[in-house]
Amino acid sequence: GMYSYEYYNQYFTISNGILKMNNLSGKKLMLSEIRSIKKFAGDYILKTDTSELTINTQIIDPISLAQFNTELEKLTFEWC
């Protein structure tokens, strides 16, 4: 069931400054709250003051990943 859900839905979406994971957990993260991003083993680890979100970049379409990187470049935070 989980595979089917993730197969037919986008991995995550960005809308109105909110990054939302489209999986069963449905985690959300305000882009303005991101304090640092760490690249590790093909993943982005986004950290805020209170939470952390890991995004596996290897399962994202290359065009979508480029758009995501463009959105991240608009923000002010620390790259680790």
C-alpha positions as CSV (number, residue, x, y, z in Angstrom):
1,G,0.0,0.0,0.0
2,M,2.7,2.4,0.9
3,Y,4.6,1.8,-2.3
4,S,1.5,2.5,-4.4
5,Y,0.8,5.7,-2.5
6,E,4.3,7.0,-3.0
7,Y,4.4,5.9,-6.6
8,Y,1.3,7.8,-7.6
9,N,2.0,11.0,-5.5
10,Q,4.9,13.4,-5.8
11,Y,7.7,12.8,-3.2
12,F,7.2,16.3,-1.8
13,T,5.6,19.6,-2.9
14,I,6.3,23.3,-2.2
15,S,3.4,25.6,-1.9
16,N,3.1,29.0,-0.2
17,G,6.5,28.6,1.4
18,I,5.8,25.2,2.9
19,L,7.6,22.0,2.0
20,K,5.2,19.1,2.5
21,M,6.3,15.5,2.3
22,N,3.6,13.5,0.4
23,N,4.0,10.2,2.3
24,L,2.0,8.7,5.1
25,S,3.7,10.9,7.7
26,G,2.9,14.1,5.9
27,K,5.7,16.1,7.5
28,K,5.7,19.8,6.8
29,L,8.4,22.4,7.0
30,M,8.3,26.2,6.6
31,L,11.0,27.2,4.1
32,S,11.6,30.4,6.0
33,E,12.4,28.4,9.2
34,I,15.3,26.4,7.6
35,R,18.5,27.3,9.4
36,S,20.9,24.8,7.7
37,I,21.1,22.2,5.0
38,K,23.6,19.3,5.0
39,K,24.3,17.2,1.9
40,F,25.1,13.6,2.9
41,A,25.1,10.5,0.8
42,G,22.7,11.8,-1.8
43,D,20.3,13.3,0.7
44,Y,19.5,16.8,1.9
45,I,19.1,17.2,5.6
46,L,17.1,20.3,6.3
47,K,17.2,21.6,9.8
48,T,15.2,24.2,11.7
49,D,15.4,25.2,15.3
50,T,13.0,22.4,16.3
51,S,13.0,19.8,13.6
52,E,14.9,18.0,10.9
53,L,13.7,16.6,7.5
54,T,15.7,14.3,5.2
55,I,15.1,14.4,1.4
56,N,16.4,11.6,-0.8
57,T,17.5,13.4,-3.9
58,Q,18.1,10.2,-5.9
59,I,14.4,9.5,-6.3
60,I,13.6,13.0,-7.5
61,D,13.2,13.7,-11.2
62,P,16.3,15.7,-12.4
63,I,14.2,18.6,-13.6
64,S,12.3,18.8,-10.3
65,L,15.5,18.6,-8.4
66,A,16.9,21.6,-10.4
67,Q,13.7,23.5,-9.5
68,F,14.1,22.6,-5.8
69,N,17.7,23.8,-5.8
70,T,16.6,27.1,-7.3
71,E,14.0,27.5,-4.5
72,L,16.7,26.7,-1.9
73,E,19.1,29.3,-3.4
74,K,16.5,32.0,-2.7
75,L,16.7,31.3,1.0
76,T,19.3,32.5,3.5
77,F,20.8,29.6,5.5
78,E,24.0,27.8,6.2
79,W,25.2,24.9,4.0
80,C,27.0,22.3,5.9
